[in-house]
């Protein structure tokens, strides 16, 4: 149970960040929750639109105490790597919050700086995530990007959750679009698996599958309530 909550709190968000974001997991406390002081998260997100090839976006994230760092590929743009870091502020008990100001540097096909903010709010078996990023291109202002990933999730069991999502990315759609979708997630053992269907009602539909492996070598002695329940990680895309 604790494992699931910790996954939800890892920011970039696994799963559907899309070609431009994260891969982290977050979890919700139901009764008691142990927050991880140190963790390592390995994730791989895949994006598929009928008639097009699959796009893969790997990411590695690490946290020590409140310091968070991440290395990701194919997020801000295709064939682009990004190194990002931030400091997490969190608190609360059965109702909790997490706010992480982030700053990243992108290199490859897209070169620029990316200030951002990752947030999460949870109460009971419900969690709300909202992550935003504004990427400033070193080439020209026309290439500047505003990216958004958000979701509202509910944990039905310690290993199963689902929810609705909104994201602004440029995976398969124009940058002026905000894509809505639905997500299903499973957390077997140290893994987290999320499937997301975006714009499934029209011809521009596309799908995301994220797999994340979570290593939690150390837990803090800080408790939040009673027995943790599962919650999803936040999908992203670029």
Secondary structure, DSSP 4 states (H G I P E B T S, - for coil): -HHHHHHHTSSS-SS---TT-------B-SS--EEEEEEEEEEEEEEE-TTS--EEEEEEEEEETTEEEEEEESSSSTTEEEEEEEEEEEEESSEEEEEEEEEEEEEESS-EEEEEEEEEEEETTEEEEEEEEEEEESS-GGG-EEEEEEEEEEEEETTEEEEEEEEE--SSS-TT--EEEEEEEE--TTEEEEEEEESTTSTT-EEEEEEEEEEEEEEEEEE-SS--B--PPPP---
